[in-house]
Amino acid sequence: MKKAVVFDNSGTLIERYRVIKDVISGNLFTDINSLDLIDQTDSLALVVLQYNTNKLMDLDSNTLLSDVIKEYDIDFDVSFTNFETTKEDVKEILYNENSAIISDITDGFPILREKVPHMQLCNGSAVILDMDVGIIAYTITSAGKLFDGVIDTVSELKSQGCEIVLASGDRKGAINRLADMIGVKKENAHGSISTRGKCEIVKSLQDDGYKVMMVGDGLNDVLAFKQADVSVLTIEQQEEVSPKLMDKTDYIVESIKEVKEIDF
């Protein structure tokens, strides 16, 4: 039987560093899991901006994010939420929000540079919308570096005949670059994928005759875990794992290197 391994990115292949800013209070956090934050509510939505965040440094830091999104026609995708919403509903808020400014994203840059002096991959920026109130409640800036052994693990799985697929909620440009770095075909690199979208990728592979292993670390992997023939939870990021995920996985690994040893 054909086999495929679907990898999440951030926290799974990439050691993730993120800065979350509370737009209202101005506080910066580096120890909050954005997915856990959203999972506690029925009004928050994680929205990934398809834009090279570094370009914001060339703009006036007091410019409204809504004005930047409109002027540069920045595309976006809803990556994680606990309720049904539409792109039009999200667009309405993003285009008219009048509190979040560029510095709410760029304020996190110095912290990221300190954490990751030689950043291999900038995942970019995202916002967390409060859909009930109609505001950008939080901004997220993230960056990272490959976990040790990622390239060797992918190479070994490919030598075993496995098809390698990336399915991540992170920015599409970052996922395409990651695919180049670790030797994954561009057509197998899927960025800005929602929780349901990851599940659909697994199902599509199964429909094509593949036995599928899903490897991930967060709540946005839970539906793909349930759909996959084999699910693997990585805890290499060393963050607290939601109980919702712990009981939905077949294997728990402390290093990505252990994935190539799993027989499926």
N, C-alpha and C positions, 0 to 999 in steps of 0.2 A: 504493500500500500504506500502511496505517496504521503510524505510528511511535510508539514509546514510549522514553523515557529513564528508566532506573532509577538513582537516586543513593543511594550510601552517605551517611552523615552525617559522623561524627567523622573529621576528617582530610581529608574530601572537600569538604563544604560548610562545615563548622565548623573553624576553626583550634583545634585541641585542646590543652588543657593538663591534664595529669594528675599526680596524686601517688600513688605506690604505696608502701605501707608493708609491710615485712617484719614480720609479727606476732611472730615469735620473737625476732628481733634488735632490733626497734624502729627500724630504719633507714628513712629516707624517701628515695625516689628520684623524680626528675623526668625522667630521661633513659633510662628503660627502656620499651620497647614491650611492652605486656602480651601481645599476640598472639604475638610472637616468643618471649617467656618461656614461654608455654604450649606452643608448637610444639616446644620442645626436649625435652618430656617426654611420657610416656604415662600420667600420673596426675593432671594438673592440669585443672581445669574453670573457665571464667569464668562466673560467675553474677551476673546483673543483678538488683538489688533494686528492685521497683516501689514506691518510696517517696520522698517529698520529703525529701531529705537534710538540708535546713535545719532540719527539725523535731527532729533529733537534738540540736540545741543547747539545747533546753529540758529535756533529760533528764540524769540523773546520768551523767557521762562514764565512770564505772567500771562501768556496767551491761553485762552480757554482751550481745553482739549476738544471741545465740540467744534470750535472754529477750525482747528487743525484737521480734524476728521473730515469736515466738509470741504475745506480748501484743497486738500490733497486727495480727496475721494478715497479715503482709506477703507479698504474692505475689512470685514470682521466676521467672526463665527462664534456662535454660542457653544462653549466647550463643556460646561457642566451646570446643571440646575436640577432642582427637585420637582419642577412643574413644567407643564407645557407652555411654551411661548413661541412667538414667531419672530423672524428677522425684522419684520416691519415694526413690531412693538419695540424691539431693541433699538432700531434705527431712530425711532421717534425720540427716545431718551438721549441717545448719543448725539443727535443733531441739535438738541435744544437745551441740554444740561448747562448750567451757568455757574457752577462752583469749582469743578476740578480744572486745574491748570497744568501746564507742561511741567513745572517744578514738582508737582505731585508724583511724577514718574522719575524725573532726573535726580531728585533728592536721594534716591537709592543708589545711584551710580558709585559714589565714593565707598560705600559699604561693600558693594560687590567687588570693586577693584581691590579692596583690602583682603576680602575673602578669597578671591580667585585672581591673583596677580597676572597669571598667564591664561586667561580665559580661552578655552578651546571652542566654546559655542555660546553665543548669546541667544537665549530662547526668545528674548524680546520683552514685550510688555502686554499687559492685560488689565482689564478693569472688572470690578465686581459691581454690578448694578443692583440697586434696590428697586425692583420693578413696581412695588406698591407705592413708594414715595416718588419715584421717577428721578433718582439721582445716581451719580457715581459715588458709591459709598467708600470704596477702596480702590487703590491702584496697586498693581503688582509689577515689579521689575525683577527679572531672573536671568541667571547665567549659570554656567557649569563646566565641568570637565568630565571626560570619560572615566568611568570606573576602571580600575586596573583589570586587565584581562578581557575587555569587551571585544577587541579586534580578534584576538586568538579564539575566543569562544564562538564568534560568528563564523570565522574561517573553518573551525573544526565542525560545526554543525553543517556548513555547506559541503564539506568533504564527506559527511555522512549521508548526503543526498537530500538534506532538508531545504525547502524553500524558505527564505528569510523575508519577513514582512515587518514593516514599522507602522504602528498605528498609535498616534499620539494626539493629545489635545493641544500641543504646542504649535507655534507659528509654522506655517507651511515652509517658508524659506529656511528656517532652522532645521527642519526635518529633512529637507532635500540636501542640505549641507552635511548633516549627519550621515545620510545614506552614502554620500561620496567618501566620507572619512572611513567608514567601516566596510565598504564594499557591498552595499545593497543596491539592487536595481532600482532606478528612479521610479519605475511603474509600481514598485512595491513599497514606496514611501508615501504614507498618508498622514498629512498634518491637519491640525485643527479638527480632529475627529471627536465627536460627542461620545458619551457613554454608550448610547444606542448604536452609534456608527461603528464602534469597535466590535460590538456584538455582530453586526451585519457583515463586517469583514471576515470574521471567523466563520460565520454561516456560509458565506459565499465560497470560501475555500473548501469547506466540507461538501458543499454542493458540487464542487469541481473534483471531488474524489480524494481530498486530502484528510489525513488525520491531523488534528491541529492542537498544538500546545500554545497556550496563552501565558505570557510572562509579564507581570506588572506589579505595581506596588500601591495603587491608590483606589479610592472608591469609584473612580470613573472606569475602572477595569472590571467591576463586579459582574456586569451582564455578560461580558466576554468570557469571564471565568466560568460562569454557569453554562454558557454555550459550548465552550471548548471541550475536546476530549480529555485533555489534561491541563490543569491550571497550576501555575507556579507563582507564589508570592515571594518577592525579594524584599529583604529587610536591611539591605546594605546601606540604605539612606539613613538608618538609625533614627527614624522618627516613630512616634507612637502609631500603631496600626489600628484602624477601626475594627471593632468586633464583627461588624457586618462583613468584613473581608476575611477575617481569620477562619471562619467556619465555611467559607466558600471555595477553599483551595485544597488541592491534592498534595502539594509539596510547599514547604517553606525553606528558602535558601538564604544563607548569610552572605553569599558572594555570587556574582553573575557567573563566575567560572564553574559553579556547580551544575548549571543548566545542561551543559554538554554531557554530563554523566547520567542524566535521567533517561531511562529507556521508555519509549512510548510508542 
